[in-house]
Amino acid sequence: MREDAGYSGGENFDLRQMLLKGRSMRLDQKAAFFGRFMSDLQEAGENLCMRCITSPTDREVVVVDPATGKPKKMLMFGSNSYLGLANHPTVKARVEEAIRTYAIGIGGPPLLNGYTSIHYELEQRLADLKGTEDALVFSSGYGANVGLVSGLMNHNDVVIYDAYSHASFCDGIKMSGVQAYRFPHNDLARLASLLGQHCSADHDTYVGSEGSTPWTGCRPAGQIVALCEAYGAILIVDDAHGTGVMGAKGSGTAEHFGVESRVPLTMGTFSKAFSVTGASWPPSADHQLLRFFARSYMFSASLPPMVLAAVLGGLDVLASEPERPSGCGRTSPGRPPGCARWELRSDRTRRSSL
Ligand SMILES: Cc1ncc(COP(=O)(O)O)c(C=O)c1O
């Protein structure tokens, strides 16, 4: 199955394709078409307006009621703040300290002027957490995936990836022009068959899989690692949702399954458990080329120090309150505060998208 084979589940739908179905329209026609689509939805009682939150994000939030225009308290089930770090006093104190030291932002990309001692400190902490020599901090998980895939893979390489892979991984594939084949979600027999067909000494073969998500649970990480080792393929794990949550240290899904040292490339976002934005790829030292080959790293402004301070504060909390990460996830019992979404979604196979 090639990358252009259409929607196959997971967070990789293309609303433009779904609505326009390949029809070419001028901008004003598209705008009118989409306007009709939205008003039809509204008439059918579906409200897609973005709700405006006026309080810190926690289990309970204050939201402006679109009907009355007045604020009201609501329970939050949509946030990825799995560990309740979004409003944690330790995290807030670190952010305040960072603002005093570094002020607000930097105004440039890391290779130019956007690299401070707090960027260095966070890279070291993440590398230690993941047991690697280095870590690169990207401005978003989306950018990290696009940058890694398009930065590492060449036209003659092959990537074999789970059909539920995130849109950012798939967009990286499109940018790189790598030969791409996808296997049905968690179908290891199909993965093995594709590895058998496409692995060769002439090129690199990569395998893309997500670590774990609240709506599909954990991937069979040990078996995927063993298959990659058997065929000499390079495994990439997008652990956006597992980072901070899975494993005794909170290092992620690979730690949970005891295969941390056997996964060469893992991406973890700061937008889920750490509740801010950004992401890291902790590669081995010989992958320094990513700082120069990943265009989303090279040509995008660095995260402000206060955002990195929030991640460092979150890591401090994980270290001082080890009960937070280790219980979260559907294979373990006691979930810490802030994990409502994992409990609610653990039995679902797909998340409703809109
Ligand atoms: C599996 C996965 N990868 C990557 C991303 C992108 O991360 P971010 O929102 O931090 O850009 C997401 C976000 O939803 C995700 O779920």
The ligand as an SDF file (V2000), in Angstrom:
LIG
                    3D

 16 16  0  0  0  0  0  0  0  0999 V2000
    1.0610   10.8200   17.7000 C   0  0  0  0  0  0  0  0  0  0  0  0
    1.2740   12.2930   17.5390 C   0  0  0  0  0  0  0  0  0  0  0  0
    2.4060   12.7220   16.9460 N   0  0  0  0  0  0  0  0  0  0  0  0
    2.6450   14.0390   16.7800 C   0  0  0  0  0  0  0  0  0  0  0  0
    1.7430   14.9980   17.2050 C   0  0  0  0  0  0  0  0  0  0  0  0
    2.0300   16.4540   16.9980 C   0  0  0  0  0  0  0  0  0  0  0  0
    2.4020   17.0290   18.2140 O   0  0  0  0  0  0  0  0  0  0  0  0
    2.1970   18.5860   18.5460 P   0  0  0  0  0  0  0  0  0  0  0  0
    0.7530   18.8200   18.8100 O   0  0  0  0  0  0  0  0  0  0  0  0
    3.0430   18.7820   19.7500 O   0  0  0  0  0  0  0  0  0  0  0  0
    2.6950   19.3720   17.3780 O   0  0  0  0  0  0  0  0  0  0  0  0
    0.5610   14.5900   17.8340 C   0  0  0  0  0  0  0  0  0  0  0  0
   -0.4210   15.5910   18.2840 C   0  0  0  0  0  0  0  0  0  0  0  0
   -1.5900   15.3630   18.3960 O   0  0  0  0  0  0  0  0  0  0  0  0
    0.3200   13.1970   18.0070 C   0  0  0  0  0  0  0  0  0  0  0  0
   -0.8110   12.7660   18.5850 O   0  0  0  0  0  0  0  0  0  0  0  0
  1  2  1  0
  2  3  1  0
  2 15  2  0
  3  4  2  0
  4  5  1  0
  5  6  1  0
  5 12  2  0
  6  7  1  0
  7  8  1  0
  8  9  2  0
  8 10  1  0
  8 11  1  0
 12 13  1  0
 12 15  1  0
 13 14  2  0
 15 16  1  0
M  END
$$$$
